[in-house]
């Protein structure tokens, strides 16, 4: 029987919020406009939300939650997490 002791090992992770907006046009075109509070340079010309999530996964990020946007024009907020460094043994 294998037992996991998650509580015994500290978790080292970084978190990021993506604020997703419609980039405009005749059809819905979702793109990441903000990383936390920093606006993405030329966000309307950036990758689609699907492509941005795929690239984030390659970089070790995992979207673990989402919520409806609350700012004018904001479509959704994604919560991302990425493990950093090796686990620390006690």
Secondary structure as UniProt FT lines:
FT   HELIX           6..8
FT   STRAND          13..22
FT   STRAND          30..35
FT   TURN            36..37
FT   STRAND          38..39
FT   TURN            41..42
FT   HELIX           43..45
FT   HELIX           49..58
FT   TURN            59..60
FT   STRAND          62..68
FT   TURN            72..73
FT   STRAND          74..83
//
